[in-house]
Amino acid sequence: MKLLIFGSSGQLGKSIIKQLNQYQIDAVCLNSKQLNITDKRQVANKINKICPDLVINTAAYTNVDKAEEFFESAYRVNCSGPENIVDACKAKLIPIIHVSTDYVFDGLQTSPYKPTDITNPISIYGKSKLAGENFINNYDQGFIIRTSWLFSEFNSNFYKTMLNLANHKREIRVVNDEIGCPTYAGDLAEAILKLALGIISENLSSNIYHFAGDKQCTWYDFAKFILNESYAQKKIKTLPEVIPVTSEEFHNKFSIRPKFSALDSTKLCSQLAINSSKWEEAIFKLLLV
Ligand SMILES: NC(=O)c1ccc[n+]([C@@H]2O[C@H](COP(=O)([O-])OP(=O)(O)OC[C@H]3O[C@@H](n4cnc5c(N)ncnc54)[C@H](OP(=O)(O)O)[C@@H]3O)[C@@H](O)[C@H]2O)c1
């Protein structure tokens, strides 16, 4: 099986690459300099030349705050990008696994969102990702995996930010009125590769899935867990005080993030016989390295 992976220098892209050997999967991995998904001709040429068995798209415009201002860029990458990939794949019916977000929901629900729940994004980022999902969803061989609150050993993310701040701050303000499920990107990478194998071997039909952490919490709870565990493992010298704040206080404006965006991963987990992301265990293991 030969995969083609877009967004290979991103956090999730690197997490997938790390596991390719384990699954003995051959893949061509392209970063944004090697392939710009907003360039229709480039995407078509690359897919025709490589002729992969399956495409994984992890490339995205992921800066939620900046997307509000630079909405054209966000739409170009998050909406036109997936459209270009579908257009290039459809002649040969090449399956696509496309990664999306919990921010396609408005956060008004009180129980974890299922893949069939109604979307209603409140931010440009969420709207642009949903617009991209629609192209994948309308394609016979389009598979969407929505995820949330990704962290890993790669690039910058909440886990690494907390460790950095702990090294030079005595107080850290963290949002305590948004609830979600932290997800270890390594666990998501495993789920994506297992789904890819399933699509190829079992000829699955297109679908929307969720894959996220097994426990919901606020960013404040997540920060406390990371810092307490880091301190216990002697990775930080002092334990900073974590101060809970509202998202409005933190961002100094109306929050564009859903207040509740826990995802229900049952559908994908039962289909692949895997667990949702055990994020506490992942933090523990990351700190051991
Ligand atoms: N991070 C999260 O907490 C989170 C939560 C929910 C869902 N997701 C979704 O999960 C996926 C992976 O996220 P991530 O955390 O790995 O994000 P990331 O680290 O920001 O990686 C995204 C990658 O996309 C690349 N990219 C941007 N524009 C591109 C373009 N025009 N052509 C090709 N590549 C382009 C970026 O390249 P450059 O580095 O060169 O810009 C970057 O390497 C995304 O679909 C995201 O929406 C993420």
The ligand as a Gaussian input file, in Angstrom:
#p B3LYP/6-31G(d) Opt

LIG

0 1
 N       -4.000000      21.203000      16.761000
 C       -5.194000      20.945000      17.292000
 O       -5.416000      21.121000      18.500000
 C       -6.299000      20.427000      16.422000
 C       -7.583000      20.225000      17.001000
 C       -8.617000      19.735000      16.187000
 C       -8.375000      19.459000      14.858000
 N       -7.129000      19.673000      14.323000
 C       -6.928000      19.360000      12.898000
 O       -5.916000      18.370000      12.828000
 C       -5.157000      18.549000      11.632000
 C       -3.682000      18.570000      11.962000
 O       -3.422000      19.622000      12.878000
 P       -1.959000      19.890000      13.425000
 O       -2.057000      20.126000      14.885000
 O       -1.009000      18.873000      12.909000
 O       -1.684000      21.290000      12.739000
 P       -0.292000      21.972000      12.364000
 O        0.776000      21.480000      13.265000
 O       -0.577000      23.423000      12.291000
 O       -0.001000      21.393000      10.921000
 C       -0.690000      21.822000       9.789000
 C        0.260000      21.705000       8.627000
 O       -0.417000      22.145000       7.457000
 C        0.523000      22.793000       6.655000
 N       -0.092000      23.685000       5.688000
 C       -0.671000      24.898000       5.919000
 N       -1.079000      25.434000       4.751000
 C       -0.758000      24.539000       3.775000
 C       -0.905000      24.516000       2.377000
 N       -1.476000      25.535000       1.707000
 N       -0.437000      23.444000       1.692000
 C        0.150000      22.413000       2.330000
 N        0.336000      22.374000       3.655000
 C       -0.123000      23.428000       4.368000
 C        1.384000      23.567000       7.626000
 O        2.615000      23.869000       7.015000
 P        3.523000      25.109000       7.545000
 O        4.039000      24.641000       8.852000
 O        4.550000      25.261000       6.517000
 O        2.567000      26.256000       7.656000
 C        1.508000      22.588000       8.781000
 O        2.671000      21.811000       8.664000
 C       -5.700000      19.822000      10.973000
 O       -6.640000      19.446000      10.012000
 C       -6.411000      20.535000      12.103000
 O       -7.463000      21.341000      11.616000
 C       -6.100000      20.143000      15.081000

